[in-house]
Amino acid sequence: MIEFRALQQYLYCPHRWGLRYLYGEWEDNAYTIIADLMHERVHSGQTLQRTAQKIAFGNVYLYSEKYGIYGRADNLELHLNANGVHIPGLPQRYHVCIVEYKPTETKEERMTVADRMQVYAQYVCARELFGESVRAYLYYGNTRKRKELVFDKNDDAMLISLVSRINEWMHSGTVPLAEYGNHCNGCSLKDRCMPKVKEISVRNEILKGIK
């Protein structure tokens, strides 16, 4: 089973994913600490809000045997709606909303795809549990606004392919090679990864000297 966060980490940088999930290496920086502080309240496991029209829960665990994925949803909201689904233990029907919290909205394509897939993973798990009455959002702390995500068959194909690739790396126990790019600038593992340093073969270098 692969964690939602691992899907996001792999799409952001396969090498970073390998360092964290295969080698257990991790370092915090300003960006990761800000994100952790933002998630503290929603990961408390308590009911975040309860009104006549909405119930919001933080830190909800979801999983999918079909896709082989699991993890925590930052916020799962139940919005009162007669056309929604019945929730065990509650007297009425609701639309289900998945909300993933992010500190800032990014324009970098790599990160946008990574965040989208993290939310899609939660979305398919929620649909397995609650049926088709599920919506998904990204909430950005810097703008305090939500962005609704609409998914299609391309997202499903990407998730299936992504899970397959990650499982292959996990079974091999090999960390994908680093690839330097703009995404390296804010990475907390940049000093360990040293993406600009090229790997060399000691044997080949010695042979060059002999020639």
Protein Blocks (a to p, Z undefined) as FASTA:
>chain_A
ZZfklmmmmmmomklmmmmmmnopacddfklmmmmmmmmmmmnopafbdcfkbccdehia
cddfklopacddfbacddddfklccdehiabdcddddddddfbacfbfklmmmmmmmmmm
mmmmmmmmnojmbcdddddfklopacdddddfklmmmmmmmmmmmmmmmmnopacddddd
fklmmpcklmmnommbccddfklmmmmmmZZ
